[in-house]
């Protein structure tokens, strides 16, 4: 099997969670991390979907461990 596509998500509110529900169901996708300025949304979504990398700003993904794609929700 080919390497997984690493996707980061900017926005952990209701729309972001809809994206996460679909992304985690895709076997060829890995969630590289999520970003949200709301600590409540961020910690809740990270716990619900088992996401280790959380950032307050999406631009932080460009600094290290760049994802293959970024969804802005």
N, C-alpha and C positions, 0 to 999 in steps of 0.2 A: 504494500500500500504506500502511496505517496505521502510526503509530509503533510501534516495538517495545515490549513490556512489559519493564521493567527489574526483574530479580529479584536480590536479594542472598541469600546463603546463610550461615547460622551453623552451622558444623560442617564441617570438611574431612577428617573421618575416613572410614571405609569407607562408612557410610550417606550421608554428604554427597557422596562421589564418585559413588555410584549416582544421586543426584539430578542431579549435574552432567552425567553422561553423557547423561541424557535431556533435560535442559534445553538443552544445546548443540546437540542434534539438531532443536530446534524453531526454524523460521525466524523466528517472530514474537517470540522471546525473546532478550533481551540480558542477560548476567550482569553485574550492576552491581558485584559484588565478593563476596569471601568473608571470613569471620571465623573464627578459631579460636585458642584460647590456646596451642596447640602450634605452635611455630615450624616444626617438622619437617613436620607435616601441612599447614600453611599454605603453606609454600614449595613443597612437592611438588605439591600440588593446583594452585597458581597456575601452575607451570611446565607441568604436564600439560595443562591446559585453556586456557592463554594468558590468564589473568586478571590484569589490571594492578593493580586496587585490592584490597589486602589489609589487614585490620585484626586486631588482637588481641582486640577486643571488638565485638560486634555493635551495641551502642548507638552506636558511632561513625558508623554509616550515617545516623543521624538528624541528625547535625550538619551535614553538607553532602552535596549530591548524592543526596537521598533516593530510594531505589528505589520502584517501584510495589508491591512485595511482598517479604516476607522469609520464607524457609523455614528452620525450625529443625530441624536434623538431629543 
